[in-house]
Amino acid sequence: QVQVVESGGGMVQAGDSLRLSCAASKRTSSNNAMGWFRQAPGKEREFVASISWRGDRTSYADSVKGRFTISRDNAKNTLYLQMNSLKPEDTAVYYCAVSRYSYSGGDSAQYNYWGQGTQVTVSS
């Protein structure tokens, strides 16, 4: 069983930056891609970014390209999401997920372990 715990959310103003972290309970370098998803009030959960287990492949939603950067430190079993130039529309609960595969994109069905989420609120 893998447990994932997100941290780093908070309330910021438009244009500010935040870095989310996700700690996994087991050695996620064992061929597991990881990703970030988010869910805004009244909306369905959507893909934000993903990274291969080696960290050499990444994928981003169009809405965050150029502003968000996903990275991982397998020695620390930790996933990161650096979020810059935040906008009010980035307000959501952000979820970390571990994939069944070595690389995954935005298909949530490929992810079998999920965290409880961390709230990010961006005011205008």
Salt bridges, closest charged atoms under 4 A:
GLU46 OE2 - ARG38 NE 2.61
ASP62 OD1 - LYS65 NZ 3.22
ASP90 OD1 - ARG38 NH1 2.95
ASP90 OD2 - ARG67 NH1 2.74
